[in-house]
Amino acid sequence: MKTIKKISLLLLLSISFVGCDKVKDLLTLNIDDVDMTQTTEISVAGSTSAAPARVAAASTAFTKTATVQLSQIEDIKKYLDNIKSITLNTVMCKVTGVNNGVVQSLSLTAANVTKSLSPITVGVDMPVSFTNAELIQIASSLLTNQKLDLVLNGTVSQAPVTFSITTTLNADFVVKVVK
């Protein structure tokens, strides 16, 4: 008889723990595969003096900051105060519309982590090689600040030149449905 009571008690405790997990699951929502995209227009002014045709022009540097804000992400904005966690899966950059010269170098800084992209291929999504630890650091900054500054640095072979850089962060979110 005591054995049956012990088994019943263990069974009741097991059901309680499983039940608590199920209740927690009902109170949270996973929003997976969210693309946060920011397109940045880059314009590099040319010099006023003309170099002789057979002299190669020096590279011209550019820097531009773009900001990804969670409040602008349609799938997320209604849960802003209830985001429990963010898992950043990938970061991609795509250079388009280069109207003159070549984008020689490009680096992206997010949450004080800088990565260079190489080679630069116009019109192709290029993965930014952040490590898992760096992706966690960037996601933590995004969760804390609800925005993320993306600093784009690079050089072009000729100026003036205009082009766009589209940065896409793909992430999974866990949000509390009920406070």
C-alpha positions as CSV (number, residue, x, y, z in Angstrom):
1,M,0.0,0.0,0.0
2,K,2.8,2.4,0.8
3,T,4.4,1.6,-2.6
4,I,1.2,2.6,-4.3
5,K,1.1,5.9,-2.4
6,K,4.7,6.6,-3.3
7,I,4.1,5.9,-6.9
8,S,1.0,8.0,-6.9
9,L,2.9,10.9,-5.3
10,L,5.7,10.6,-7.8
11,L,3.2,10.4,-10.7
12,L,1.4,13.5,-9.4
13,L,4.7,15.4,-9.0
14,S,5.7,14.4,-12.6
15,I,2.4,15.6,-14.0
16,S,2.8,18.9,-12.1
17,F,6.2,19.6,-13.5
18,V,5.2,18.7,-17.0
19,G,2.1,20.7,-16.6
20,C,4.1,23.8,-15.5
21,D,6.2,23.5,-18.6
22,K,3.1,23.3,-20.7
23,V,1.6,26.4,-19.1
24,K,4.9,28.2,-19.6
25,D,4.8,27.1,-23.3
26,L,1.3,28.5,-23.6
27,L,2.5,31.9,-22.2
28,T,5.3,32.3,-24.7
29,L,5.4,32.6,-28.4
30,N,8.3,31.7,-30.8
31,I,8.6,34.0,-33.7
32,D,11.2,32.4,-36.0
33,D,13.0,33.4,-39.1
34,V,12.4,37.2,-38.8
35,D,14.5,39.3,-41.4
36,M,15.4,42.7,-40.2
37,T,16.6,44.6,-43.3
38,Q,18.2,48.0,-43.5
39,T,19.2,49.5,-46.8
40,T,21.8,52.3,-46.7
41,E,22.5,54.7,-49.5
42,I,26.2,55.4,-49.9
43,S,27.4,58.5,-51.7
44,V,31.1,59.2,-52.0
45,A,32.0,62.6,-53.4
46,G,34.8,63.0,-56.0
47,S,37.7,65.3,-55.8
48,T,37.6,68.6,-57.7
49,S,41.0,68.1,-59.4
50,A,41.3,65.7,-62.3
51,A,44.2,63.2,-62.3
52,P,45.9,62.4,-65.6
53,A,44.2,59.4,-67.3
54,R,47.2,57.1,-66.9
55,V,47.5,57.8,-63.1
56,A,45.5,55.5,-60.9
57,A,43.3,57.3,-58.5
58,A,43.8,56.6,-54.8
59,S,41.0,54.7,-52.9
60,T,38.4,56.9,-51.3
61,A,37.0,55.8,-47.9
62,F,33.4,55.9,-46.8
63,T,31.6,55.4,-43.4
64,K,27.9,55.3,-42.9
65,T,25.8,54.2,-39.9
66,A,22.4,52.4,-40.3
67,T,20.1,51.6,-37.4
68,V,17.9,48.5,-37.1
69,Q,15.0,49.2,-34.7
70,L,12.8,46.5,-33.3
71,S,9.9,49.0,-33.3
72,Q,10.0,49.0,-37.1
73,I,9.8,45.3,-37.5
74,E,6.2,44.4,-38.3
75,D,6.3,40.9,-36.7
76,I,7.8,42.2,-33.5
77,K,6.6,45.7,-32.7
78,K,3.5,44.6,-30.8
79,Y,5.7,42.5,-28.4
80,L,8.4,45.1,-27.7
81,D,7.9,45.1,-24.0
82,N,7.6,41.3,-23.8
83,I,10.7,40.0,-25.7
84,K,12.4,37.4,-23.6
85,S,15.2,36.4,-25.9
86,I,16.7,36.9,-29.4
87,T,18.7,34.4,-31.2
88,L,20.6,35.9,-34.1
89,N,21.1,33.3,-36.9
90,T,22.8,35.2,-39.7
91,V,24.0,38.6,-40.9
92,M,24.2,39.3,-44.6
93,C,25.3,42.3,-46.7
94,K,24.5,43.0,-50.3
95,V,26.1,45.8,-52.4
96,T,23.9,47.0,-55.3
97,G,23.8,49.8,-57.8
98,V,27.5,50.7,-58.0
99,N,27.4,53.3,-60.7
100,N,31.2,54.0,-61.0
101,G,34.3,52.1,-60.0
102,V,34.6,49.2,-57.6
103,V,33.8,48.7,-53.9
104,Q,37.3,47.6,-52.9
105,S,36.7,46.9,-49.2
106,L,33.8,46.7,-46.8
107,S,33.5,46.0,-43.1
108,L,30.5,45.9,-40.7
109,T,30.6,46.8,-37.0
110,A,27.7,45.8,-34.8
111,A,27.8,45.9,-30.9
112,N,31.6,46.8,-31.0
113,V,32.4,43.7,-33.2
114,T,33.9,44.4,-36.6
115,K,34.1,41.9,-39.5
116,S,35.5,42.5,-43.0
117,L,33.8,41.1,-46.0
118,S,36.0,39.8,-48.8
119,P,35.7,39.5,-51.7
120,I,33.0,42.1,-52.4
121,T,30.7,40.8,-55.1
122,V,28.0,43.3,-56.3
123,G,24.5,42.0,-56.3
124,V,25.2,38.9,-54.2
125,D,24.2,38.3,-50.5
126,M,27.5,38.0,-48.6
127,P,27.5,36.4,-45.2
128,V,29.3,38.3,-42.4
129,S,31.4,35.8,-40.6
130,F,30.5,36.5,-37.0
131,T,31.2,33.7,-34.5
132,N,28.4,32.2,-32.4
133,A,29.7,34.2,-29.4
134,E,29.7,37.4,-31.4
135,L,26.1,36.7,-32.6
136,I,25.1,36.3,-29.0
137,Q,26.8,39.6,-28.1
138,I,25.0,41.4,-30.9
139,A,21.6,39.8,-30.1
140,S,22.1,40.8,-26.5
141,S,22.8,44.4,-27.5
142,L,19.7,44.4,-29.7
143,L,17.5,43.0,-26.9
144,T,18.8,45.5,-24.3
145,N,18.6,48.6,-26.6
146,Q,15.8,47.5,-28.9
147,K,17.9,48.9,-31.7
148,L,21.3,48.1,-33.2
149,D,23.7,50.5,-35.0
150,L,25.4,49.0,-38.0
151,V,28.5,50.9,-39.0
152,L,29.6,50.3,-42.6
153,N,33.2,51.2,-43.5
154,G,35.0,50.7,-46.8
155,T,36.8,52.1,-49.8
156,V,35.9,52.6,-53.4
157,S,38.3,52.8,-56.4
158,Q,36.7,55.9,-57.9
159,A,34.7,58.9,-56.8
160,P,32.1,60.2,-57.2
161,V,30.2,57.0,-56.8
162,T,26.8,56.0,-55.3
163,F,25.5,52.6,-54.3
164,S,23.4,50.8,-51.7
165,I,24.3,48.3,-49.0
166,T,21.5,46.2,-47.7
167,T,22.1,44.5,-44.4
168,T,19.8,41.7,-43.3
169,L,19.9,40.2,-39.8
170,N,17.9,37.0,-39.5
171,A,16.7,36.2,-36.0
172,D,14.4,34.1,-33.8
173,F,12.4,35.7,-31.0
174,V,10.8,34.4,-27.9
175,V,8.2,36.7,-26.5
176,K,5.8,36.5,-23.5
177,V,2.3,36.5,-24.7
178,V,0.9,37.5,-21.2
179,K,2.8,39.7,-18.8
